Amino acid sequence: MADFVQKTVNKTAVRDLSVPIASVEQFDSIVEMVFDDNPFGCVEYTTRDGQTIAGVVRNREHYTAKVNFLNDAGKRVGTVSLQSPTIAAFEANAAEVLGNAAIKTAMGATDVVRDSSRETYYCQLKCHDPSGEDYFVTLTRKSVRISSYQDDAIRDRVESWADAVAALG
């Protein structure tokens, strides 16, 4: 029987943030910074079928809004979580629930409030290193993760960038 032979050594590194990213706007600006400044030195590449792919692309993302329903005493009587594929949908869906009288009535609530402290943000970027290596940088409200990389120089570049971004310190 044939043995499995290791071909690569893929690594993962995580930085847990001491303070969660304050808002979805701040989160989005950090993600956009990667596209605008290309701090990892990523390069575009061409697929076998001739398609040009940018050096950094959004691989997947989602944003979860939390809405609480409160009674007259201010006690939470219900919660709605809304996972959305984009920030625009995140904001629109939360606004829709906040203004939905039928849900408010069904919950037995007198007030509806957004629970922004419990909301989550997730964006995974696929990055293409000049060496040809593909890796992922995943940003959440509470962490930054580098995954599927082999060369420690990639981790060092991402770490240097994160050190320079105050919200990621």
N, C-alpha and C positions, 0 to 999 in steps of 0.2 A: 504494500500500500504506500502511495506517495505521501510525503510530508508537505505541510504548508511551509513556504519559505517567505519570510518577511521581506517586503519590497520597499516599504517606506516607514518613516517614523513621523506620524502626524501628532502635533502637540496642541494643547489648549492651555490658555492662561486667562485668568480672571482678575479684574480689579473691582472689588466691592467699594462702592462710593460711601463715604462717611455721612453724606447728606444727600437724600434723593434729589434728582433734578426738579427744580421748583415748578415748572409749568411745561405744557406741551409746546408752547412757543419757544422756550429756551431749548428744549429737546430738539425741535426741528431746526433751530439755528445751528446747533452742534452738528447735526447730520449734514446740513447744507454746507457747513464749513469744510467737510471732507470733500465734497464735490467741487466747491469753489477753489480751495487751496491745494488739493491733492497732497496732503502732508505725508503720505506713505510712499510717494513716488510711483504710483501705479501707472501702467501703460496700457493703451488699447491693444487689442489683438484681433486677428482674423481667424474665423472658424474654418474648418475644412471645406464648407460650402461657400466660402467667400464673404460671409457676413462679418462686418466690423463690429466689435463689442468694445464699449468704453472700459477703461481701466478700473472704474468703480461703478457698480450698479446696485440698485436696491434689489436684493434677492427676495426678501419677504418682510412684511411689516404688519403690525396691528396695534390698535389703541383701544383701551377699555375704559369707558366712562362709568362712573358710579353715581346713582341718584338715590337719595333717601327720601322716604315718605314719613312725615312726622305727625303725631296727633296734637291735640290742644296743649298737652303738658310738655311738648317738645321731645317726647319719646319716639324713637324710631319704630314704626309699625310695618315697614316694608322697605325693600331695596330692589333696585333694578340695575343689572350690569349689562352694558352694551359694548360688545367687541366689534370694532369697525375696521375696515381695511385701509383707510386713509385718515389723515387729520381732519380733512373737510367733513368726511362722513361722521367721524367721532364727535365733532362739534354740532353738526346738524341733528344727529340722533339724540344727543343729550338734550338739545333744545326742544326737540319734539316731545320727549318724555316729560321734561319740566313743564311744558304747557298743555299736557294731555289731561283734561278734566275727568275723562272716563276712568283712566288708570288711578288718578288721585282718589276718586270716589270709591272705586273698587278696593283700594288699599285701606279705606277708612281714615284717610289723612286729611289734615287741614293745611298742611304746608309741604312743599316739595323743594328739596335743596340738593345741590350738587356736592358730592363728597370728594373733592379734588385730592385730598390727602391719600385716598385709597385707589386713585386711578393709576393705570399702568400704561407704559409706552414701550414698544418693541420695534426695532428696525435692524435687520441683518443686511450688511453690505458685503457683496462679493467683490474681492479685490484681486487684481492680476499684477503680480510682481514682475519687474523687468527680467528676472531669472526664468520666468515662465510658470512659476508656482502660483496657484490659486489658493486663496485663504479667505476667511470670513472675519469681519469685525461686527460684533453684535452689541448694540447699545440698548440698554433698558433704562428705566428710571433710576435703578439702584446699582447698575453694574456696567462694565465694559468687558466683553469677552473676545479673545482672539482664538480662532479655532482652525484646525486643518492646516497648520503651517508646519514647515520643517526647519527652515533657517531661522536661527535665533535673531538675526539682524532684522527680520520682520517684526518680531516682538519688541525689539529695541526701538524701532521707528514709531510703532504705535504707542509705546510707553512714553517716548519723548513728546509726542503730540499730546497725549492725555495729560502729561505733567504741565503742559503749557495752557491747558483749558481749565480755568478756575473751577468750573462746575464738576470737573472730573477728578479733582484732587483728593 
